[in-house]
Amino acid sequence: MTASSDLSGLKVWVLAARLPTLTAAVAPVAVGAGVAVHDEVFDLGPALAALLGALAIQVGANLANDVSDFRRGADTAERIGPPRVTQLGLLSQRQVLTAMWGAFAVATLAGVYLTAVAGWPVIAAGVASILAAIAYTGGPWPFGYRGLGEVFTFVFFGLVAVAGTYYVQAETLSLEVLAAAVPVGFTVSAILIVNNVRDIETDAVAGKRTLAVMLGRRLSRWQFSVTLALAWLTAVALWPVGFGPQVLLALLALPLAIGPLRAVLRSEDGPTLNSALRATARLHLALGLLIAVGAAL
């Protein structure tokens, strides 16, 4: 199969970048910026550079995952998730890896500017984020294959992304911004849980020991439920931590959890869980934006 057989070149690259997943980069930056407004340290330039860097790292991580999962046999014709360009032969491994390094180069350029603004901690956070994106399913010890994917996601797309966005504006960290990062970390982890619950059977065959494979479907469904519950509990807890009652705006996103929760608890088929995956991504974005607005107010 070639790119010209079903998809134009641009559409293939859009597919490779996995645009629906980019909310995972937008939500934490929004929260970091919202807390910066709350603390009267908001700076538009660094905030936009942080957004560019986060989006570039997310795209780079997606491309790295596309190639690595194909090489390790996790993406095959039996896959029930969204199509992957390397496995389908829409793009060569070389093309995808070249694009991956291009995305990380964009992130590095954003990091150079942010380092000039906020100093060397930006370098440490940026390098760690890029290395983690590659090592998630690549390298000699891919931790996504060892049940650590949710930990990686919580730390880098929750804590580091929110706190990093705030830091490049304030040049310091606070208890409030770290607390605001926690519900973001839980909801972005929930996206991965849906993905891994959907792929339990094919991942097990490929030797990809995700936490869902280790726990099994029943316990993974409980994991998803508890993760969503913790997201809202920690969002509500932002009020006594130091924000006003406006952060309770996060509760407006609660109805968005009903659909994906029902799907994960009741369904096993690919189309339903793919829809649940997209719905969980929308939930993550909505919760992040509402926390950001509540913090800013």
Order of alpha helices (4+ residues) and beta strands (2+ residues): alpha-alpha-alpha-alpha-alpha-alpha-alpha-alpha-alpha-alpha-alpha-alpha-alpha-alpha-alpha-alpha
